[in-house]
Amino acid sequence: MKLYHATTPRKLARYIASGRIIQPVRGFTTPEAAKHWAVRHGRSIILEFDALRPWKLPDHHNRHGTAWWNEGDVVEWREITARGLINV
């Protein structure tokens, strides 16, 4: 399952330095849902990753998609937004 994770430049630098996003990793089912959450919570970067052991969160959903957590560290991701350029 593909999920979209909202983060900050500082956190992304930590992910890159450590080679992983430490579990649990929250993600949304659509890039639009992640962007919507990111704008509301001061995040400027959206990452796409494959969730190998996802489970649906009871909250954090929005009209654009649902929220899930991935149980397990994420070691591969792809940045899908230009840093600092999120428009919802």
Rosetta constraint file for C-alpha pairs under 8 A:
AtomPair CA 1 CA 50 HARMONIC 5.59 0.50
AtomPair CA 1 CA 51 HARMONIC 5.34 0.50
AtomPair CA 1 CA 52 HARMONIC 7.03 0.50
AtomPair CA 1 CA 54 HARMONIC 7.75 0.50
AtomPair CA 2 CA 29 HARMONIC 6.86 0.50
AtomPair CA 2 CA 48 HARMONIC 6.77 0.50
AtomPair CA 2 CA 49 HARMONIC 5.69 0.50
AtomPair CA 2 CA 50 HARMONIC 4.61 0.50
AtomPair CA 2 CA 51 HARMONIC 6.02 0.50
AtomPair CA 3 CA 27 HARMONIC 5.01 0.50
AtomPair CA 3 CA 28 HARMONIC 5.20 0.50
AtomPair CA 3 CA 29 HARMONIC 5.16 0.50
AtomPair CA 3 CA 30 HARMONIC 6.92 0.50
AtomPair CA 3 CA 48 HARMONIC 5.77 0.50
AtomPair CA 3 CA 49 HARMONIC 5.55 0.50
AtomPair CA 3 CA 50 HARMONIC 6.25 0.50
AtomPair CA 3 CA 51 HARMONIC 6.41 0.50
AtomPair CA 3 CA 68 HARMONIC 7.85 0.50
AtomPair CA 4 CA 27 HARMONIC 4.83 0.50
AtomPair CA 4 CA 28 HARMONIC 5.01 0.50
AtomPair CA 4 CA 29 HARMONIC 6.44 0.50
AtomPair CA 4 CA 30 HARMONIC 6.39 0.50
AtomPair CA 4 CA 31 HARMONIC 5.72 0.50
AtomPair CA 4 CA 34 HARMONIC 5.89 0.50
AtomPair CA 4 CA 46 HARMONIC 6.32 0.50
AtomPair CA 4 CA 47 HARMONIC 5.48 0.50
AtomPair CA 4 CA 48 HARMONIC 4.57 0.50
AtomPair CA 4 CA 49 HARMONIC 6.48 0.50
AtomPair CA 5 CA 25 HARMONIC 7.62 0.50
AtomPair CA 5 CA 26 HARMONIC 6.27 0.50
AtomPair CA 5 CA 27 HARMONIC 4.50 0.50
AtomPair CA 5 CA 28 HARMONIC 6.57 0.50
AtomPair CA 5 CA 34 HARMONIC 6.28 0.50
AtomPair CA 5 CA 46 HARMONIC 5.48 0.50
AtomPair CA 5 CA 47 HARMONIC 5.02 0.50
AtomPair CA 5 CA 48 HARMONIC 6.36 0.50
AtomPair CA 5 CA 49 HARMONIC 7.72 0.50
AtomPair CA 6 CA 27 HARMONIC 7.41 0.50
AtomPair CA 6 CA 34 HARMONIC 5.83 0.50
AtomPair CA 6 CA 35 HARMONIC 7.07 0.50
AtomPair CA 6 CA 37 HARMONIC 7.51 0.50
AtomPair CA 6 CA 38 HARMONIC 5.56 0.50
AtomPair CA 6 CA 43 HARMONIC 5.92 0.50
AtomPair CA 6 CA 44 HARMONIC 7.11 0.50
AtomPair CA 6 CA 45 HARMONIC 5.70 0.50
AtomPair CA 6 CA 46 HARMONIC 4.59 0.50
AtomPair CA 6 CA 47 HARMONIC 6.44 0.50
AtomPair CA 7 CA 11 HARMONIC 6.35 0.50
AtomPair CA 7 CA 12 HARMONIC 6.67 0.50
AtomPair CA 7 CA 38 HARMONIC 7.41 0.50
AtomPair CA 7 CA 43 HARMONIC 5.05 0.50
AtomPair CA 7 CA 44 HARMONIC 6.34 0.50
AtomPair CA 7 CA 45 HARMONIC 5.23 0.50
AtomPair CA 7 CA 46 HARMONIC 6.33 0.50
AtomPair CA 7 CA 47 HARMONIC 7.68 0.50
AtomPair CA 8 CA 12 HARMONIC 6.10 0.50
AtomPair CA 8 CA 42 HARMONIC 7.74 0.50
AtomPair CA 8 CA 43 HARMONIC 5.01 0.50
AtomPair CA 8 CA 44 HARMONIC 5.58 0.50
AtomPair CA 8 CA 45 HARMONIC 5.83 0.50
AtomPair CA 9 CA 13 HARMONIC 6.19 0.50
AtomPair CA 9 CA 44 HARMONIC 7.32 0.50
AtomPair CA 9 CA 45 HARMONIC 6.96 0.50
AtomPair CA 9 CA 83 HARMONIC 7.55 0.50
AtomPair CA 10 CA 14 HARMONIC 6.58 0.50
AtomPair CA 11 CA 15 HARMONIC 6.26 0.50
AtomPair CA 12 CA 16 HARMONIC 6.18 0.50
AtomPair CA 13 CA 17 HARMONIC 6.13 0.50
AtomPair CA 14 CA 18 HARMONIC 6.06 0.50
AtomPair CA 15 CA 19 HARMONIC 5.63 0.50
AtomPair CA 15 CA 20 HARMONIC 5.12 0.50
AtomPair CA 15 CA 21 HARMONIC 5.33 0.50
AtomPair CA 16 CA 20 HARMONIC 6.78 0.50
AtomPair CA 19 CA 75 HARMONIC 6.12 0.50
AtomPair CA 20 CA 73 HARMONIC 6.27 0.50
AtomPair CA 20 CA 74 HARMONIC 5.47 0.50
AtomPair CA 20 CA 75 HARMONIC 4.47 0.50
AtomPair CA 20 CA 76 HARMONIC 7.41 0.50
AtomPair CA 21 CA 25 HARMONIC 6.96 0.50
AtomPair CA 21 CA 73 HARMONIC 5.54 0.50
AtomPair CA 21 CA 74 HARMONIC 5.03 0.50
AtomPair CA 21 CA 75 HARMONIC 6.51 0.50
AtomPair CA 22 CA 72 HARMONIC 7.29 0.50
AtomPair CA 22 CA 73 HARMONIC 4.69 0.50
AtomPair CA 22 CA 74 HARMONIC 6.70 0.50
AtomPair CA 23 CA 70 HARMONIC 6.89 0.50
AtomPair CA 23 CA 71 HARMONIC 5.93 0.50
AtomPair CA 23 CA 72 HARMONIC 4.98 0.50
AtomPair CA 23 CA 73 HARMONIC 4.63 0.50
AtomPair CA 23 CA 74 HARMONIC 7.27 0.50
AtomPair CA 24 CA 69 HARMONIC 5.91 0.50
AtomPair CA 24 CA 70 HARMONIC 5.51 0.50
AtomPair CA 24 CA 71 HARMONIC 5.18 0.50
AtomPair CA 24 CA 72 HARMONIC 6.18 0.50
AtomPair CA 24 CA 73 HARMONIC 6.94 0.50
AtomPair CA 25 CA 69 HARMONIC 5.31 0.50
AtomPair CA 25 CA 70 HARMONIC 5.08 0.50
AtomPair CA 25 CA 71 HARMONIC 7.02 0.50
AtomPair CA 25 CA 72 HARMONIC 7.64 0.50
AtomPair CA 25 CA 73 HARMONIC 7.24 0.50
AtomPair CA 25 CA 74 HARMONIC 7.43 0.50
AtomPair CA 26 CA 67 HARMONIC 6.98 0.50
AtomPair CA 26 CA 68 HARMONIC 5.74 0.50
AtomPair CA 26 CA 69 HARMONIC 4.37 0.50
AtomPair CA 26 CA 70 HARMONIC 6.41 0.50
AtomPair CA 27 CA 34 HARMONIC 7.14 0.50
AtomPair CA 27 CA 67 HARMONIC 5.76 0.50
AtomPair CA 27 CA 68 HARMONIC 5.38 0.50
AtomPair CA 27 CA 69 HARMONIC 6.10 0.50
AtomPair CA 27 CA 70 HARMONIC 7.55 0.50
AtomPair CA 28 CA 33 HARMONIC 6.01 0.50
AtomPair CA 28 CA 34 HARMONIC 5.53 0.50
AtomPair CA 28 CA 65 HARMONIC 6.32 0.50
AtomPair CA 28 CA 66 HARMONIC 5.57 0.50
AtomPair CA 28 CA 67 HARMONIC 4.49 0.50
AtomPair CA 28 CA 68 HARMONIC 6.05 0.50
AtomPair CA 29 CA 33 HARMONIC 7.02 0.50
AtomPair CA 29 CA 34 HARMONIC 7.90 0.50
AtomPair CA 29 CA 65 HARMONIC 5.43 0.50
AtomPair CA 29 CA 66 HARMONIC 5.63 0.50
AtomPair CA 29 CA 67 HARMONIC 6.58 0.50
AtomPair CA 29 CA 68 HARMONIC 7.66 0.50
AtomPair CA 30 CA 34 HARMONIC 6.54 0.50
AtomPair CA 30 CA 64 HARMONIC 6.90 0.50
AtomPair CA 30 CA 65 HARMONIC 5.72 0.50
AtomPair CA 30 CA 66 HARMONIC 7.89 0.50
AtomPair CA 31 CA 35 HARMONIC 6.08 0.50
AtomPair CA 31 CA 46 HARMONIC 7.45 0.50
AtomPair CA 32 CA 36 HARMONIC 6.05 0.50
AtomPair CA 32 CA 64 HARMONIC 5.86 0.50
AtomPair CA 32 CA 65 HARMONIC 7.52 0.50
AtomPair CA 32 CA 88 HARMONIC 7.32 0.50
AtomPair CA 33 CA 37 HARMONIC 6.27 0.50
AtomPair CA 33 CA 61 HARMONIC 7.88 0.50
AtomPair CA 33 CA 62 HARMONIC 6.45 0.50
AtomPair CA 33 CA 63 HARMONIC 7.34 0.50
AtomPair CA 33 CA 64 HARMONIC 4.54 0.50
AtomPair CA 33 CA 65 HARMONIC 5.04 0.50
AtomPair CA 33 CA 66 HARMONIC 7.32 0.50
AtomPair CA 34 CA 38 HARMONIC 5.93 0.50
AtomPair CA 34 CA 46 HARMONIC 6.93 0.50
AtomPair CA 35 CA 39 HARMONIC 6.14 0.50
AtomPair CA 35 CA 46 HARMONIC 7.04 0.50
AtomPair CA 35 CA 86 HARMONIC 6.80 0.50
AtomPair CA 35 CA 87 HARMONIC 7.69 0.50
AtomPair CA 35 CA 88 HARMONIC 6.48 0.50
AtomPair CA 36 CA 40 HARMONIC 6.58 0.50
AtomPair CA 36 CA 62 HARMONIC 7.93 0.50
AtomPair CA 36 CA 64 HARMONIC 7.75 0.50
AtomPair CA 36 CA 88 HARMONIC 6.20 0.50
AtomPair CA 37 CA 41 HARMONIC 6.20 0.50
AtomPair CA 37 CA 62 HARMONIC 7.99 0.50
AtomPair CA 38 CA 42 HARMONIC 5.79 0.50
AtomPair CA 38 CA 43 HARMONIC 4.48 0.50
AtomPair CA 38 CA 44 HARMONIC 6.42 0.50
AtomPair CA 38 CA 45 HARMONIC 7.85 0.50
AtomPair CA 39 CA 43 HARMONIC 6.16 0.50
AtomPair CA 39 CA 44 HARMONIC 7.31 0.50
AtomPair CA 39 CA 86 HARMONIC 7.41 0.50
AtomPair CA 39 CA 88 HARMONIC 7.72 0.50
AtomPair CA 44 CA 83 HARMONIC 5.94 0.50
AtomPair CA 44 CA 84 HARMONIC 4.80 0.50
AtomPair CA 44 CA 85 HARMONIC 6.86 0.50
AtomPair CA 44 CA 86 HARMONIC 6.34 0.50
AtomPair CA 45 CA 79 HARMONIC 7.25 0.50
AtomPair CA 45 CA 80 HARMONIC 7.76 0.50
AtomPair CA 45 CA 81 HARMONIC 5.92 0.50
AtomPair CA 45 CA 82 HARMONIC 7.09 0.50
AtomPair CA 45 CA 83 HARMONIC 5.41 0.50
AtomPair CA 45 CA 84 HARMONIC 6.71 0.50
AtomPair CA 45 CA 86 HARMONIC 7.78 0.50
AtomPair CA 46 CA 79 HARMONIC 6.01 0.50
AtomPair CA 46 CA 80 HARMONIC 5.78 0.50
AtomPair CA 46 CA 81 HARMONIC 5.63 0.50
AtomPair CA 47 CA 77 HARMONIC 6.17 0.50
AtomPair CA 47 CA 78 HARMONIC 5.43 0.50
AtomPair CA 47 CA 79 HARMONIC 4.45 0.50
AtomPair CA 47 CA 80 HARMONIC 5.76 0.50
AtomPair CA 47 CA 81 HARMONIC 7.61 0.50
AtomPair CA 48 CA 77 HARMONIC 5.52 0.50
AtomPair CA 48 CA 78 HARMONIC 5.14 0.50
AtomPair CA 48 CA 79 HARMONIC 6.30 0.50
AtomPair CA 48 CA 80 HARMONIC 6.62 0.50
AtomPair CA 49 CA 74 HARMONIC 7.39 0.50
AtomPair CA 49 CA 76 HARMONIC 6.55 0.50
AtomPair CA 49 CA 77 HARMONIC 4.66 0.50
AtomPair CA 49 CA 78 HARMONIC 6.60 0.50
AtomPair CA 50 CA 76 HARMONIC 7.92 0.50
AtomPair CA 50 CA 77 HARMONIC 7.63 0.50
AtomPair CA 51 CA 70 HARMONIC 5.55 0.50
AtomPair CA 51 CA 74 HARMONIC 7.81 0.50
AtomPair CA 52 CA 70 HARMONIC 6.89 0.50
AtomPair CA 52 CA 71 HARMONIC 7.70 0.50
AtomPair CA 52 CA 72 HARMONIC 7.84 0.50
AtomPair CA 53 CA 70 HARMONIC 5.39 0.50
AtomPair CA 53 CA 71 HARMONIC 5.29 0.50
AtomPair CA 53 CA 72 HARMONIC 7.04 0.50
AtomPair CA 54 CA 68 HARMONIC 6.14 0.50
AtomPair CA 54 CA 69 HARMONIC 5.43 0.50
AtomPair CA 54 CA 70 HARMONIC 4.24 0.50
AtomPair CA 54 CA 71 HARMONIC 6.12 0.50
AtomPair CA 55 CA 68 HARMONIC 5.43 0.50
AtomPair CA 55 CA 69 HARMONIC 5.46 0.50
AtomPair CA 55 CA 70 HARMONIC 6.48 0.50
AtomPair CA 55 CA 71 HARMONIC 7.66 0.50
AtomPair CA 56 CA 66 HARMONIC 7.73 0.50
AtomPair CA 56 CA 67 HARMONIC 6.23 0.50
AtomPair CA 56 CA 68 HARMONIC 4.31 0.50
AtomPair CA 56 CA 69 HARMONIC 6.44 0.50
AtomPair CA 57 CA 66 HARMONIC 7.99 0.50
AtomPair CA 57 CA 67 HARMONIC 5.66 0.50
AtomPair CA 57 CA 68 HARMONIC 5.10 0.50
AtomPair CA 57 CA 69 HARMONIC 6.64 0.50
AtomPair CA 59 CA 67 HARMONIC 7.19 0.50
AtomPair CA 60 CA 66 HARMONIC 7.31 0.50
AtomPair CA 60 CA 67 HARMONIC 5.79 0.50
AtomPair CA 61 CA 65 HARMONIC 6.20 0.50
AtomPair CA 61 CA 66 HARMONIC 4.53 0.50
AtomPair CA 61 CA 67 HARMONIC 5.27 0.50
AtomPair CA 62 CA 66 HARMONIC 6.45 0.50
AtomPair CA 81 CA 85 HARMONIC 7.07 0.50
AtomPair CA 81 CA 86 HARMONIC 7.15 0.50
AtomPair CA 82 CA 86 HARMONIC 7.58 0.50
